[in-house]
Each structure stands twice: as C-alpha cells, then as structure tokens.
Amino acid sequence: MDALKVRRSGGVVIPMSNIKYLLGRPNYTVHPLTPYNEKACAFCDKLSQELLANPNSRAFPDIITFAFWCRKSNILQLKKQFNDNEKRIGRGLTFHIAPSNIPVNFAFSFLFSLLAGNGNIVRIPSKSFPQIKIICEAIQQIFTDDTFAEIRDNTTFVEYPSSDNKITAEFSAISDVRIIWGGDATINMIRKLPTKPRCVDVCFADRYSAAIINGQAVLAADKTILRHQAEKFYNDTYLMDQNACSSPQIIFWYNVTQEIKERFWEAVEQQAQKQYFLQPASAMDKYTQLCQDIIEKNEVIGLHQKNNFLSVVSLARLPQDTTILRGKCGYFYEFELETLSEIASYINEKYQTITYFGIDPEEVRELVLQNHLTGIDRIVPFGSAMDIGVIWDGYDIIQSLSRIIALR
C-alpha cells in the first residue's frame, strides 16, 4: 500500500502520498490499555522467539540483544518492578520518529510504547539496514496470528522521506505522544509542528558519552581479564562505529602510567583487528581527522596508532566544551585526571553515559549529585553502553508514556 489516509479529529480524511505502508493497519482510533498488559507481554515474548529462531539474526549482535531484552523472563521482571499502585493507562496514540543511524532503536521504541499501553505509528529509517528487514518480517509473521489482532489493528509501520515535513505534521497532529530520536536540529524542527494540546514529547536528542578507567585495574588484570574488558569496550564502540550516543568518545584515565595505557590499547587493537571491518572511506576520514587534530589542536601531546584500526589522541588540556571531541570507527581521545572528582568540571548537559572499568560507580553518582551536574544519566560497566532499557536518557519511559488515574 503506497498511500495512507489520515483521519483527523474533525472527521476529514487527508490523503498523503509519498508514504510506504510496511505492516500493521492504518487505524488511528486507538483504545489505550494498562501498562504491561497480558497481550503486550505475550507479543514481546513471541517476537523474541521469532528472532532467536531465525538463523539470519545470528549475524547481528544488536538483534540478539534486542531479542533477549524482550524475552518473557525479562519483561515479567520489568512488570514486577513497575509501580502499578498508581493505576496507569496508556496515553493513546504514539508517533515514533526513529533514529537514522541505529538500526534496532525503532523496535525498542515501539515495544516501550506498546508496554505502556499505547497504539503506535512507527516511522522507520529510510536507510536500508538488514536488521530492520529481519525485525519487520518477524512482526509481520506474528500479525498473521489473530491472537495479536488487537495489537496489529493499533499498529502502523511506515516509511517516508525524512524531508517530507507535511507527513510528519499530519501524524503529529493526531498523536497523543511523540517519541523523537534525532539530532538537536531535527528535534527543534519537529517540536514546532502543531500537536494536540495534551500531546507529550519524549525526545532523545544528541548526547555525548565517555569512559573512565582506573589504570591500576588494567595493571592488575591478567591477560584473560584484560582481553574480556577490551572485548566489552569494543562492543561499546566499534559495533556502531561510535555512532551511538552512549558510545564513549573520550577516555578519562587516573592512577595511570603510559605503559598501562599502552597495555590497554594494545588489547583493544587486537580485538579490532580480529573483528572489525574498516571501510576505505572510514579509514580516510580517520586519517583526515588525525591530521586536522595534529595541526589545529595545540593540546595534543601523544598518539597511539600502529595501524588504522585504532587511533588514540592524548590531550594535555581539554576544551571548555569537551563534547566537540568526537571520533568514529575507532578514533578516541584520552585525558589523565589527577583525581576522579576532577571529572565534574568537564561534564555538561550533553553527557549521557559513563562506562567504567576499575572504579566504584557509586562514587561517580555521588559526584553527579554533590556537584549538581546537569549531565550523566547512566553509569554502567564496560560492555553495557548500548543496553537500552525502560530507563533511558534520564526518563522512566513507561511512566512518561502513560497517565495516572488518581483517586481521592
């Protein structure tokens, strides 16, 4: 179906061309349900089963991670942790504008809203990711089962050019919630579009992330432990070419020597050589960025680069806004702290995730609280940077997507 018709609240049918209907039903009259209702939980588990049974899924770690997240045991654990004493119900219809650079986030976004009790319009990325095809085919297969007819009839997956603001405006006008993933400019543009007076926007904007490493932990680690930590760091960064907002761009070291840093980076380099495919264009981009950094940044005092799989630029000083230090495809910045508390002076509202090795995460959280920092929403160990969940970017997503029925 190449065109959809959107029924506005006044009963006028507005035709829209340039849109591709992928799955579900173009039904925009939804009946909200309670969070973690039985049908939504069963759907999540069925999707997990379909994906894990598909041999094509095995080539994509992000699909496997998603499939394990939505398995029955995890969803029931989330339901158990949810505060149902408030008696909540979904807000109605959620319009999802998925990110263009992270293949599976559209699916997480959909399930978050489904579990909150909402109907959904999901705009998937127009970029052709194989992960999107695999997940959509699994959902389509589930929708052939009338057990999930109510979810099918309240779900629409669409694809259209992101530049077509007219379609985005029409969907925005009928939605009760908008989940907007994107850069700051994209979010600001979409926020200007008219919505219902009570429409709630949940925005996942451009963020920045860092890692903290205690050098003594690297020194104390045997070869096996160090290899495992390097693999976890690799998964946090290289798997998404450092495009994920939660992937560290800068590494803060303390209790460290140059020899300790070299030991860690050599382990990461070995992991990247073994697993990473570096596109020629990406290799050229990294080389160009390195040349620019050396020419333009007086604070550069060192470089770790034995090949093009890993480039680490050591800095003597940091700019006032550290979030301008961004790399991709295995390009990192590093800086030595005299004390862990020093990191507080470099954190701003753009900071999302701190990944760590060899530190007490509670100490970092206390730094956030005691210094009244506007940034850092997550503090997680190596290997967990991209473990998205119902608490993300400082939001309790299920609560944000539902409303309370209060009694007095």
C-alpha positions as a Markdown table, in Angstrom:
| # | Residue | x | y | z |
|---|---|---|---|---|
| 1 | Met | 0.0 | 0.0 | 0.0 |
| 2 | Asp | 1.7 | 3.2 | -1.2 |
| 3 | Ala | -0.6 | 5.8 | 0.3 |
| 4 | Leu | -2.3 | 6.3 | 3.6 |
| 5 | Lys | -5.2 | 8.4 | 4.6 |
| 6 | Val | -5.2 | 10.0 | 8.0 |
| 7 | Arg | -8.5 | 10.7 | 9.7 |
| 8 | Arg | -8.2 | 13.9 | 11.7 |
| 9 | Ser | -10.3 | 14.7 | 14.8 |
| 10 | Gly | -12.8 | 16.7 | 12.8 |
| 11 | Gly | -13.6 | 13.7 | 10.6 |
| 12 | Val | -11.8 | 14.9 | 7.5 |
| 13 | Val | -9.8 | 12.3 | 5.6 |
| 14 | Ile | -6.5 | 13.7 | 4.4 |
| 15 | Pro | -4.7 | 11.7 | 1.7 |
| 16 | Met | -1.0 | 11.5 | 1.8 |
| 17 | Ser | 1.2 | 10.3 | -1.0 |
| 18 | Asn | 5.0 | 9.6 | -0.8 |
| 19 | Ile | 4.4 | 7.2 | 2.1 |
| 20 | Lys | 5.0 | 3.4 | 2.2 |
| 21 | Tyr | 2.9 | 1.3 | 4.5 |
| 22 | Leu | 5.0 | -1.6 | 5.8 |
| 23 | Leu | 2.9 | -3.5 | 8.3 |
| 24 | Gly | 0.1 | -3.3 | 10.8 |
| 25 | Arg | -3.1 | -1.4 | 10.0 |
| 26 | Pro | -3.7 | 2.3 | 9.2 |
| 27 | Asn | -6.1 | 2.7 | 12.1 |
| 28 | Tyr | -5.7 | 5.9 | 14.1 |
| 29 | Thr | -8.6 | 5.4 | 16.6 |
| 30 | Val | -6.9 | 3.6 | 19.5 |
| 31 | His | -8.1 | 2.3 | 22.8 |
| 32 | Pro | -5.3 | 2.6 | 25.4 |
| 33 | Leu | -4.5 | -0.3 | 27.7 |
| 34 | Thr | -2.8 | -0.7 | 31.1 |
| 35 | Pro | 1.0 | -0.9 | 31.2 |
| 36 | Tyr | 2.4 | -4.4 | 30.9 |
| 37 | Asn | -0.9 | -5.8 | 29.9 |
| 38 | Glu | -1.0 | -9.5 | 29.2 |
| 39 | Lys | -1.3 | -9.1 | 25.4 |
| 40 | Ala | 1.7 | -6.7 | 25.1 |
| 41 | Cys | 3.8 | -9.0 | 27.3 |
| 42 | Ala | 2.9 | -12.0 | 25.2 |
| 43 | Phe | 3.7 | -10.2 | 22.0 |
| 44 | Cys | 7.2 | -9.3 | 23.3 |
| 45 | Asp | 7.9 | -12.9 | 24.1 |
| 46 | Lys | 6.6 | -14.1 | 20.8 |
| 47 | Leu | 8.8 | -11.6 | 19.0 |
| 48 | Ser | 11.8 | -12.8 | 21.0 |
| 49 | Gln | 11.1 | -16.3 | 20.0 |
| 50 | Glu | 10.7 | -15.5 | 16.3 |
| 51 | Leu | 14.0 | -13.6 | 16.2 |
| 52 | Leu | 16.0 | -16.1 | 18.1 |
| 53 | Ala | 14.7 | -18.9 | 15.9 |
| 54 | Asn | 15.7 | -17.0 | 12.7 |
| 55 | Pro | 19.3 | -18.1 | 11.7 |
| 56 | Asn | 19.7 | -14.7 | 9.9 |
| 57 | Ser | 19.5 | -13.0 | 13.3 |
| 58 | Arg | 22.8 | -14.5 | 14.4 |
| 59 | Ala | 24.9 | -12.2 | 12.2 |
| 60 | Phe | 23.7 | -9.2 | 14.1 |
| 61 | Pro | 24.5 | -8.8 | 17.8 |
| 62 | Asp | 22.1 | -5.9 | 18.1 |
| 63 | Ile | 19.2 | -8.1 | 17.1 |
| 64 | Ile | 20.2 | -10.8 | 19.5 |
| 65 | Thr | 20.5 | -8.2 | 22.3 |
| 66 | Phe | 17.0 | -6.9 | 21.4 |
| 67 | Ala | 15.6 | -10.4 | 21.3 |
| 68 | Phe | 17.0 | -11.3 | 24.7 |
| 69 | Trp | 15.6 | -8.0 | 26.1 |
| 70 | Cys | 12.1 | -8.8 | 25.1 |
| 71 | Arg | 12.0 | -12.4 | 26.2 |
| 72 | Lys | 9.4 | -13.4 | 28.7 |
| 73 | Ser | 11.6 | -13.6 | 31.8 |
| 74 | Asn | 12.9 | -10.0 | 31.3 |
| 75 | Ile | 9.5 | -8.5 | 30.5 |
| 76 | Leu | 8.0 | -10.1 | 33.6 |
| 77 | Gln | 10.8 | -8.8 | 35.7 |
| 78 | Leu | 10.2 | -5.3 | 34.4 |
| 79 | Lys | 6.5 | -5.7 | 35.1 |
| 80 | Lys | 7.3 | -6.8 | 38.7 |
| 81 | Gln | 9.5 | -3.7 | 39.2 |
| 82 | Phe | 6.8 | -1.4 | 37.8 |
| 83 | Asn | 4.8 | 0.7 | 40.3 |
| 84 | Asp | 1.2 | -0.3 | 39.5 |
| 85 | Asn | -0.2 | 1.2 | 42.6 |
| 86 | Glu | -0.7 | 4.4 | 40.7 |
| 87 | Lys | -3.2 | 2.7 | 38.3 |
| 88 | Arg | -2.0 | 3.9 | 35.0 |
| 89 | Ile | -3.2 | 3.6 | 31.4 |
| 90 | Gly | -1.6 | 4.4 | 28.1 |
| 91 | Arg | -1.9 | 7.9 | 26.7 |
| 92 | Gly | -3.4 | 6.8 | 23.4 |
| 93 | Leu | -1.5 | 7.0 | 20.1 |
| 94 | Thr | 2.3 | 7.3 | 19.9 |
| 95 | Phe | 4.1 | 8.6 | 16.9 |
| 96 | His | 7.7 | 7.3 | 16.7 |
| 97 | Ile | 10.4 | 9.1 | 14.7 |
| 98 | Ala | 13.2 | 6.6 | 14.8 |
| 99 | Pro | 16.9 | 7.5 | 14.5 |
| 100 | Ser | 18.5 | 7.0 | 11.1 |
| 101 | Asn | 21.9 | 5.6 | 12.4 |
| 102 | Ile | 20.9 | 2.9 | 14.9 |
| 103 | Pro | 19.1 | 0.0 | 13.2 |
| 104 | Val | 17.2 | -1.5 | 16.1 |
| 105 | Asn | 16.1 | 1.5 | 18.1 |
| 106 | Phe | 12.8 | 1.7 | 16.2 |
| 107 | Ala | 11.9 | -1.7 | 17.6 |
| 108 | Phe | 12.8 | -0.8 | 21.2 |
| 109 | Ser | 10.8 | 2.4 | 20.8 |
| 110 | Phe | 7.8 | 0.5 | 19.6 |
| 111 | Leu | 7.9 | -2.0 | 22.4 |
| 112 | Phe | 8.4 | 0.7 | 25.1 |
| 113 | Ser | 5.2 | 2.3 | 23.9 |
| 114 | Leu | 3.3 | -1.0 | 23.5 |
| 115 | Leu | 4.2 | -2.0 | 27.0 |
| 116 | Ala | 3.0 | 1.4 | 28.2 |
| 117 | Gly | -0.5 | 0.6 | 26.7 |
| 118 | Asn | -0.4 | 2.7 | 23.5 |
| 119 | Gly | -1.2 | 2.3 | 19.9 |
| 120 | Asn | 1.7 | 3.2 | 17.6 |
| 121 | Ile | 2.7 | 4.8 | 14.3 |
| 122 | Val | 6.4 | 4.0 | 13.8 |
| 123 | Arg | 8.4 | 5.8 | 11.1 |
| 124 | Ile | 11.3 | 3.5 | 10.5 |
| 125 | Pro | 14.6 | 4.8 | 9.0 |
| 126 | Ser | 14.6 | 5.0 | 5.2 |
| 127 | Lys | 18.2 | 3.7 | 5.2 |
| 128 | Ser | 18.3 | 0.0 | 4.3 |
| 129 | Phe | 19.5 | -1.9 | 7.3 |
| 130 | Pro | 19.2 | -5.7 | 7.2 |
| 131 | Gln | 18.3 | -5.7 | 10.9 |
| 132 | Ile | 15.1 | -3.6 | 10.1 |
| 133 | Lys | 14.0 | -6.2 | 7.5 |
| 134 | Ile | 14.6 | -9.1 | 9.8 |
| 135 | Ile | 12.6 | -7.5 | 12.7 |
| 136 | Cys | 9.8 | -6.3 | 10.5 |
| 137 | Glu | 9.4 | -9.7 | 8.9 |
| 138 | Ala | 9.2 | -11.2 | 12.4 |
| 139 | Ile | 6.5 | -8.7 | 13.4 |
| 140 | Gln | 4.6 | -9.3 | 10.2 |
| 141 | Gln | 4.6 | -13.1 | 10.9 |
| 142 | Ile | 3.2 | -12.5 | 14.4 |
| 143 | Phe | 0.5 | -10.3 | 13.0 |
| 144 | Thr | -0.8 | -13.3 | 10.9 |
| 145 | Asp | -1.9 | -14.8 | 14.3 |
| 146 | Asp | -5.3 | -13.4 | 15.3 |
| 147 | Thr | -4.2 | -13.8 | 18.9 |
| 148 | Phe | -2.5 | -10.4 | 18.4 |
| 149 | Ala | -5.2 | -8.9 | 16.3 |
| 150 | Glu | -5.8 | -6.0 | 18.7 |
| 151 | Ile | -2.1 | -5.1 | 18.6 |
| 152 | Arg | -2.0 | -5.4 | 14.9 |
| 153 | Asp | -5.0 | -3.2 | 14.4 |
| 154 | Asn | -3.4 | -0.5 | 16.6 |
| 155 | Thr | 0.0 | -0.6 | 14.9 |
| 156 | Thr | 1.3 | 1.1 | 11.8 |
| 157 | Phe | 4.8 | 0.9 | 10.5 |
| 158 | Val | 5.6 | 3.5 | 7.8 |
| 159 | Glu | 8.5 | 4.7 | 5.7 |
| 160 | Tyr | 8.7 | 8.1 | 4.0 |
| 161 | Pro | 11.5 | 10.7 | 3.3 |
| 162 | Ser | 12.5 | 12.5 | 6.5 |
| 163 | Ser | 12.4 | 15.7 | 4.5 |
| 164 | Asp | 8.7 | 15.4 | 4.0 |
| 165 | Asn | 7.6 | 17.6 | 6.9 |
| 166 | Lys | 4.0 | 17.5 | 5.7 |
| 167 | Ile | 3.6 | 13.9 | 6.5 |
| 168 | Thr | 5.3 | 14.3 | 9.9 |
| 169 | Ala | 3.0 | 17.3 | 10.6 |
| 170 | Glu | -0.1 | 15.2 | 9.8 |
| 171 | Phe | 1.0 | 12.3 | 12.1 |
| 172 | Ser | 2.0 | 14.8 | 14.8 |
| 173 | Ala | -1.5 | 16.4 | 14.7 |
| 174 | Ile | -3.3 | 13.2 | 15.6 |
| 175 | Ser | -0.8 | 11.8 | 18.2 |
| 176 | Asp | -1.0 | 11.8 | 22.0 |
| 177 | Val | 2.7 | 11.1 | 22.4 |
| 178 | Arg | 5.7 | 11.7 | 20.1 |
| 179 | Ile | 8.9 | 9.8 | 20.7 |
| 180 | Ile | 11.6 | 11.8 | 18.7 |
| 181 | Trp | 15.0 | 10.3 | 18.2 |
| 182 | Gly | 17.5 | 12.6 | 16.4 |
| 183 | Gly | 19.9 | 15.5 | 16.4 |
| 184 | Asp | 19.1 | 18.8 | 18.1 |
| 185 | Ala | 18.1 | 20.5 | 14.8 |
| 186 | Thr | 15.7 | 17.7 | 13.9 |
| 187 | Ile | 14.1 | 17.7 | 17.3 |
| 188 | Asn | 13.7 | 21.5 | 17.3 |
| 189 | Met | 12.1 | 21.4 | 13.8 |
| 190 | Ile | 9.6 | 18.7 | 14.8 |
| 191 | Arg | 8.7 | 20.4 | 18.1 |
| 192 | Lys | 7.5 | 23.4 | 16.1 |
| 193 | Leu | 4.8 | 21.3 | 14.3 |
| 194 | Pro | 1.3 | 21.6 | 15.8 |
| 195 | Thr | 0.1 | 18.9 | 18.1 |
| 196 | Lys | -2.8 | 18.2 | 20.4 |
| 197 | Pro | -2.7 | 20.5 | 23.5 |
| 198 | Arg | -2.0 | 17.5 | 25.8 |
| 199 | Cys | 0.5 | 15.8 | 23.5 |
| 200 | Val | 3.6 | 14.7 | 25.3 |
| 201 | Asp | 7.0 | 14.8 | 23.6 |
| 202 | Val | 9.7 | 12.4 | 24.7 |
| 203 | Cys | 12.9 | 13.5 | 23.0 |
| 204 | Phe | 16.1 | 11.5 | 22.7 |
| 205 | Ala | 18.5 | 14.2 | 21.5 |
| 206 | Asp | 22.1 | 14.3 | 20.6 |
| 207 | Arg | 24.2 | 13.2 | 23.6 |
| 208 | Tyr | 27.8 | 12.5 | 24.4 |
| 209 | Ser | 29.4 | 9.8 | 26.4 |
| 210 | Ala | 32.8 | 9.0 | 28.0 |
| 211 | Ala | 34.7 | 6.2 | 29.7 |
| 212 | Ile | 36.6 | 6.2 | 33.0 |
| 213 | Ile | 39.4 | 3.7 | 33.6 |
| 214 | Asn | 41.4 | 3.2 | 36.7 |
| 215 | Gly | 44.9 | 2.4 | 35.5 |
| 216 | Gln | 45.6 | 0.2 | 38.5 |
| 217 | Ala | 42.7 | -2.1 | 37.4 |
| 218 | Val | 44.4 | -2.5 | 34.0 |
| 219 | Leu | 47.7 | -3.2 | 35.7 |
| 220 | Ala | 46.2 | -5.8 | 38.0 |
| 221 | Ala | 44.3 | -7.6 | 35.2 |
| 222 | Asp | 45.7 | -10.9 | 33.9 |
| 223 | Lys | 45.7 | -11.5 | 30.1 |
| 224 | Thr | 42.3 | -13.2 | 30.1 |
| 225 | Ile | 40.5 | -10.4 | 32.2 |
| 226 | Leu | 42.1 | -7.7 | 30.1 |
| 227 | Arg | 41.1 | -9.4 | 26.8 |
| 228 | His | 37.5 | -9.6 | 28.1 |
| 229 | Gln | 37.5 | -5.9 | 29.1 |
| 230 | Ala | 38.9 | -5.0 | 25.7 |
| 231 | Glu | 36.2 | -7.0 | 24.0 |
| 232 | Lys | 33.5 | -5.2 | 26.1 |
| 233 | Phe | 35.0 | -1.9 | 25.2 |
| 234 | Tyr | 35.0 | -2.9 | 21.5 |
| 235 | Asn | 31.3 | -3.8 | 21.8 |
| 236 | Asp | 30.5 | -0.4 | 23.3 |
| 237 | Thr | 32.2 | 1.4 | 20.5 |
| 238 | Tyr | 33.1 | -0.4 | 17.3 |
| 239 | Leu | 29.8 | -2.3 | 16.8 |
| 240 | Met | 28.0 | 1.0 | 15.9 |
| 241 | Asp | 31.1 | 2.8 | 14.6 |
| 242 | Gln | 30.8 | 5.1 | 17.7 |
| 243 | Asn | 27.6 | 6.5 | 16.3 |
| 244 | Ala | 25.5 | 5.6 | 19.3 |
| 245 | Cys | 25.1 | 8.4 | 21.8 |
| 246 | Ser | 26.1 | 6.0 | 24.6 |
| 247 | Ser | 29.4 | 5.1 | 22.9 |
| 248 | Pro | 32.4 | 6.7 | 24.6 |
| 249 | Gln | 34.3 | 9.3 | 22.6 |
| 250 | Ile | 36.8 | 10.3 | 25.3 |
| 251 | Ile | 38.6 | 8.1 | 27.9 |
| 252 | Phe | 39.4 | 9.7 | 31.3 |
| 253 | Trp | 42.3 | 7.9 | 33.0 |
| 254 | Tyr | 43.5 | 8.2 | 36.5 |
| 255 | Asn | 46.1 | 6.2 | 38.6 |
| 256 | Val | 47.8 | 5.5 | 35.3 |
| 257 | Thr | 51.2 | 5.4 | 33.6 |
| 258 | Gln | 51.9 | 5.5 | 29.8 |
| 259 | Glu | 52.8 | 1.8 | 30.0 |
| 260 | Ile | 49.4 | 0.9 | 31.5 |
| 261 | Lys | 47.6 | 2.9 | 28.8 |
| 262 | Glu | 49.6 | 1.1 | 26.1 |
| 263 | Arg | 48.7 | -2.3 | 27.6 |
| 264 | Phe | 45.0 | -1.5 | 27.4 |
| 265 | Trp | 45.1 | 0.0 | 23.9 |
| 266 | Glu | 47.1 | -2.9 | 22.5 |
| 267 | Ala | 44.3 | -5.3 | 23.8 |
| 268 | Val | 41.6 | -3.2 | 22.1 |
| 269 | Glu | 43.7 | -3.0 | 18.9 |
| 270 | Gln | 43.9 | -6.8 | 18.9 |
| 271 | Gln | 40.2 | -7.1 | 19.3 |
| 272 | Ala | 39.5 | -4.6 | 16.5 |
| 273 | Gln | 41.9 | -6.3 | 14.1 |
| 274 | Lys | 40.2 | -9.6 | 14.8 |
| 275 | Gln | 36.6 | -8.4 | 14.4 |
| 276 | Tyr | 36.3 | -5.0 | 12.7 |
| 277 | Phe | 35.9 | -4.3 | 9.0 |
| 278 | Leu | 37.1 | -0.8 | 8.3 |
| 279 | Gln | 35.6 | 0.7 | 5.2 |
| 280 | Pro | 38.1 | 2.5 | 3.0 |
| 281 | Ala | 36.1 | 5.7 | 3.2 |
| 282 | Ser | 36.1 | 5.5 | 7.0 |
| 283 | Ala | 39.9 | 4.9 | 7.0 |
| 284 | Met | 40.4 | 8.1 | 5.0 |
| 285 | Asp | 38.0 | 10.0 | 7.3 |
| 286 | Lys | 40.0 | 8.9 | 10.4 |
| 287 | Tyr | 43.3 | 9.9 | 8.7 |
| 288 | Thr | 41.9 | 13.3 | 7.8 |
| 289 | Gln | 40.7 | 13.9 | 11.3 |
| 290 | Leu | 44.0 | 12.9 | 12.8 |
| 291 | Cys | 45.8 | 15.4 | 10.5 |
| 292 | Gln | 43.4 | 18.1 | 11.5 |
| 293 | Asp | 43.8 | 17.4 | 15.2 |
| 294 | Ile | 47.6 | 17.5 | 15.0 |
| 295 | Ile | 47.6 | 20.7 | 13.0 |
| 296 | Glu | 44.8 | 22.5 | 14.9 |
| 297 | Lys | 45.0 | 21.3 | 18.5 |
| 298 | Asn | 48.0 | 22.6 | 20.4 |
| 299 | Glu | 47.0 | 20.4 | 23.4 |
| 300 | Val | 47.8 | 17.2 | 21.5 |
| 301 | Ile | 50.7 | 15.5 | 23.3 |
| 302 | Gly | 50.7 | 12.0 | 22.1 |
| 303 | Leu | 49.3 | 9.4 | 19.7 |
| 304 | His | 48.7 | 5.7 | 19.8 |
| 305 | Gln | 48.3 | 4.4 | 16.3 |
| 306 | Lys | 50.1 | 1.3 | 15.0 |
| 307 | Asn | 47.5 | 0.8 | 12.2 |
| 308 | Asn | 44.3 | 2.2 | 11.1 |
| 309 | Phe | 42.1 | 0.1 | 13.3 |
| 310 | Leu | 42.7 | 2.3 | 16.3 |
| 311 | Ser | 43.7 | 5.9 | 16.8 |
| 312 | Val | 44.0 | 7.4 | 20.2 |
| 313 | Val | 44.9 | 11.1 | 20.6 |
| 314 | Ser | 46.3 | 12.1 | 24.0 |
| 315 | Leu | 45.5 | 15.6 | 25.2 |
| 316 | Ala | 47.3 | 17.8 | 27.8 |
| 317 | Arg | 44.3 | 20.0 | 28.2 |
| 318 | Leu | 40.6 | 19.8 | 27.4 |
| 319 | Pro | 38.5 | 22.5 | 25.7 |
| 320 | Gln | 35.8 | 24.2 | 27.6 |
| 321 | Asp | 33.2 | 22.1 | 25.8 |
| 322 | Thr | 34.6 | 18.6 | 25.7 |
| 323 | Thr | 31.7 | 17.3 | 23.6 |
| 324 | Ile | 33.3 | 18.7 | 20.5 |
| 325 | Leu | 35.8 | 15.9 | 20.8 |
| 326 | Arg | 34.1 | 13.2 | 18.7 |
| 327 | Gly | 35.5 | 10.3 | 16.8 |
| 328 | Lys | 34.2 | 7.3 | 14.8 |
| 329 | Cys | 35.3 | 3.9 | 13.7 |
| 330 | Gly | 37.9 | 3.5 | 16.4 |
| 331 | Tyr | 39.1 | 7.1 | 16.9 |
| 332 | Phe | 39.3 | 8.2 | 20.6 |
| 333 | Tyr | 40.6 | 11.0 | 22.7 |
| 334 | Glu | 42.2 | 10.4 | 26.1 |
| 335 | Phe | 43.0 | 12.6 | 29.1 |
| 336 | Glu | 44.6 | 12.0 | 32.5 |
| 337 | Leu | 42.8 | 13.1 | 35.7 |
| 338 | Glu | 44.7 | 13.8 | 38.8 |
| 339 | Thr | 41.7 | 12.7 | 40.9 |
| 340 | Leu | 38.4 | 11.2 | 39.9 |
| 341 | Ser | 36.5 | 14.2 | 41.3 |
| 342 | Glu | 38.2 | 16.4 | 38.7 |
| 343 | Ile | 35.8 | 14.9 | 36.0 |
| 344 | Ala | 33.0 | 17.0 | 37.4 |
| 345 | Ser | 34.5 | 20.2 | 35.9 |
| 346 | Tyr | 34.2 | 18.7 | 32.3 |
| 347 | Ile | 30.6 | 17.4 | 32.5 |
| 348 | Asn | 27.8 | 19.4 | 30.8 |
| 349 | Glu | 24.1 | 18.6 | 30.0 |
| 350 | Lys | 25.1 | 16.7 | 26.8 |
| 351 | Tyr | 26.8 | 13.9 | 28.8 |
| 352 | Gln | 24.6 | 10.8 | 28.8 |
| 353 | Thr | 26.6 | 7.6 | 29.7 |
| 354 | Ile | 29.8 | 6.9 | 31.6 |
| 355 | Thr | 31.2 | 3.4 | 31.1 |
| 356 | Tyr | 33.8 | 2.3 | 33.5 |
| 357 | Phe | 36.5 | -0.2 | 34.4 |
| 358 | Gly | 38.0 | -0.4 | 37.9 |
| 359 | Ile | 36.1 | 2.3 | 39.7 |
| 360 | Asp | 33.2 | 2.4 | 42.1 |
| 361 | Pro | 30.1 | 3.6 | 40.2 |
| 362 | Glu | 28.5 | 4.9 | 43.4 |
| 363 | Glu | 31.4 | 7.4 | 43.7 |
| 364 | Val | 30.6 | 8.8 | 40.2 |
| 365 | Arg | 26.9 | 9.0 | 41.0 |
| 366 | Glu | 27.8 | 10.9 | 44.2 |
| 367 | Leu | 29.9 | 13.3 | 42.1 |
| 368 | Val | 26.8 | 14.0 | 39.9 |
| 369 | Leu | 24.6 | 14.6 | 42.9 |
| 370 | Gln | 27.0 | 16.6 | 45.1 |
| 371 | Asn | 28.2 | 18.8 | 42.2 |
| 372 | His | 24.6 | 19.4 | 40.9 |
| 373 | Leu | 25.7 | 18.3 | 37.4 |
| 374 | Thr | 23.2 | 18.7 | 34.6 |
| 375 | Gly | 24.7 | 15.7 | 32.7 |
| 376 | Ile | 25.3 | 12.0 | 33.1 |
| 377 | Asp | 22.2 | 9.8 | 33.2 |
| 378 | Arg | 23.8 | 6.4 | 33.2 |
| 379 | Ile | 26.9 | 4.9 | 34.8 |
| 380 | Val | 27.5 | 1.3 | 33.5 |
| 381 | Pro | 30.4 | -1.1 | 33.3 |
| 382 | Phe | 32.2 | -1.8 | 30.1 |
| 383 | Gly | 30.0 | -3.9 | 27.7 |
| 384 | Ser | 26.8 | -2.2 | 28.8 |
| 385 | Ala | 26.9 | 1.1 | 26.9 |
| 386 | Met | 24.2 | 0.1 | 24.5 |
| 387 | Asp | 22.0 | -1.9 | 26.8 |
| 388 | Ile | 18.9 | 0.3 | 26.2 |
| 389 | Gly | 16.0 | -0.2 | 28.6 |
| 390 | Val | 12.9 | 1.4 | 30.0 |
| 391 | Ile | 15.1 | 3.8 | 32.0 |
| 392 | Trp | 16.9 | 5.8 | 29.3 |
| 393 | Asp | 18.3 | 9.3 | 28.9 |
| 394 | Gly | 17.0 | 10.0 | 32.4 |
| 395 | Tyr | 13.5 | 9.1 | 31.5 |
| 396 | Asp | 11.3 | 6.4 | 33.1 |
| 397 | Ile | 9.8 | 5.7 | 29.7 |
| 398 | Ile | 6.8 | 3.6 | 30.7 |
| 399 | Gln | 5.7 | 6.3 | 33.1 |
| 400 | Ser | 6.3 | 9.1 | 30.6 |
| 401 | Leu | 4.1 | 7.2 | 28.0 |
| 402 | Ser | 1.2 | 6.6 | 30.4 |
| 403 | Arg | -1.0 | 8.6 | 32.7 |
| 404 | Ile | -2.3 | 8.2 | 36.2 |
| 405 | Ile | -5.9 | 7.6 | 37.1 |
| 406 | Ala | -6.0 | 9.3 | 40.5 |
| 407 | Leu | -8.4 | 8.6 | 43.3 |
| 408 | Arg | -9.1 | 10.7 | 46.4 |
